[in-house]
Amino acid sequence: MYQKIYATLPVSLQNLACSFYSWKLNSRRYASPFDAILAEAEARLEWPPEKLLDFQNERLRAFVRLAADTVPYYRTLFAEIGFDPDSVRSSEDLTPLPILTKSEAIKQGPALYSEAVSKSEQMMTHTSGSTGAGFHFPTTVLADREQWAMWWRYYRMHGIKRGTPCAAFLAQHLVPIDQKEPPFWRHDAATSRTFFSSYHMSEANMPAYLHALRDQKPRWIQGRPSSLTILASYMVDRDDRLEHEVQWITSASENLSDHQADLIEAAFGIRPLQHYGMAEAVGNVSQHPDRVLRVDEDFATIEFLDQPGSDSKRIIGTNLTNLATPLIRYDTGDMALVGDGGFPREVQKFEGRGEDFVVLGDGQKIGAVNRIFEDSVNIKEAQIRQTTPGKITVCVAKRSGYSNADEAVLLSSLRFYLGSEIDIRLEYTPMVERTPSGKVRTVISEIVGAKRT
């Protein structure tokens, strides 16, 4: 309802609405004790490996004990398999426990919630991830602050401070999809960020994007690699450059390939930074000033498991901060090529999180489509397939509770993100197509130029 009201407002009031929402959100997120949490997190960067490992293991032991005592799912599971939570001394002691998939987590629902965390301490969050299934679950205000402290630790180690003017190319749907004329961006005065739409980046609209960037002169550009690559490709193809120096480019939400990084660097004269995190808070990896990706071992416990036929490892994580919804041995669906030895551990590159584009009838490429499925809690898996611009087939694996109302929500979300003119066909199937490694890709396209590189 709020989105429909927002879409009817003039741009000036939409900017005001964005700023007010951001102010309200940040008033909670950055309230005391955020600064103390951030200071403690930054101090841990100087700890020796032994102290860091002890800190991680101590948090893990307390977390598993909490799950055993207060979470119905784990109380039952531990009893069924004879698992003693007090036997846990490190992540290696978790191996008797089954891996928790997102599908199973959605199925368990409230059985995964801690009975010890009151409603007043909770806030709801969600993710769609790479399978197209919406996962809604409670976290705590304190856990949210701790996660943002980790992300700001990463930004601050590169010299980025809160309030630094930023041009953001993310998945926020702040510009109505059917809008045909600029501005294709909205301004958040509360954080000095301008959110550029990732859903209007057609070739015809790119001059307006560049004009706005030249006018605003942001020192920091943040975005999904898919969106930044569209912009960078347009600039490189035309030998067009910004007229000011960009000091930082940070990628988010998707895997950053070498090809994308090269293209972004060619356009802006600076190589993008990379970071790995997720709403479930079961893992966090930050790129340091020496360009090395290191696991944030003080935030969560990550297991890197062998994947048959691949040098990359599956990323299985245990969150240590969200006491409202403990997730132990949670399958992120992502993989990584991991360095040899050392603690904190190093990651050479990530795999997954890269999807093809959806191409509209006018040739416009739409990325960041995972958000379409965030409210689809009764969908087990979903996948968009495309062979012709302007037409898509959405393959859906239903849960038992799926109804006509769920189909209506799905179609409404597809129209909201992809516009009213796209031709949509729904196809119900027991299971959607997988890659050879078993992953589900949200978008599979056979259109030239729509595949990620």
Secondary structure, DSSP 8 states (H G I E B T S, - for coil): -HHHHHHHS-HHHHHHHHHHHHHHHHHHHTSTTHHHHHHHHHHHTTS-HHHHHHHHHHHHHHHHHHHHHH-HHHHHHHHHHT--GGG-SSGGGGTTS--B-HHHHHHHGGGGS-TTS-GGGEEEEEE-TTTT--EEEEEEHHHHHHHHHHHHHHHHHTT--TT--EEEESS---S-TT--SS--EEEETTTTEEEE-SS---TTTHHHHHHHHHHH--SEEEE-HHHHHHHHHHHHHTT---SS---EEEE-SS---HHHHHHHHHHHSS--B-EE--TT-S--EEE-TTS-EEE-TTTEEEEEEE-TT-SSEEEEEEESS-SSS--SSEEEEEEEEE-SS-SS-EEEEEE------EE-TTS-EE--GGGGGTT-TTEEEEEEEEEETTEEEEEEEE-TT--HHHHHHHHHHHHHHH-SSSEEEEEE-SS--B-TTS-B-SEEE-STT-S--
